Amino acid sequence: HRPRLLCGMTDAHNPYAEPEDTETQEDRKARLENEVKGEIGDIVWLMSNKRGRRIVRRLLDQAGVYQLSYTGEALSTAFNEGRRSAGNKLIAIVAAHCPEQYTLLLRERSDNVD
């Protein structure tokens, strides 16, 4: 039982009260599974054509996954490692769910390297 607030106001009438969590564990699990399926579907769709692979390749290049993150300075190295970590997560998702397109992305990348 929650204590009453000042002036006899209960949580039901308190605009600052946290909303009740009515989502069940099963509902939450189903919602999260749907979100993951949607994200995977988005990645598969993006990787299904050359323009999408070019976008992913650019993101991976900007994340620095194909270069060293060490700069000789601790904070900038840590920053670079954080970017690489995000890029490596993207690689893991792409490689797990559309490995053929990831191989194609690498081939296209090597064709475009000057």
Secondary structure, DSSP 8 states (H G I E B T S, - for coil): -----GGG--GGG-TTS-------HHHHHHHHHHHHHHHHHHHHHHHTSHHHHHHHHHHHHHHTTTS----SSHHHHHHHHHHHHHHHHHHHHHHHH-HHHHHHHHHHHHHH--
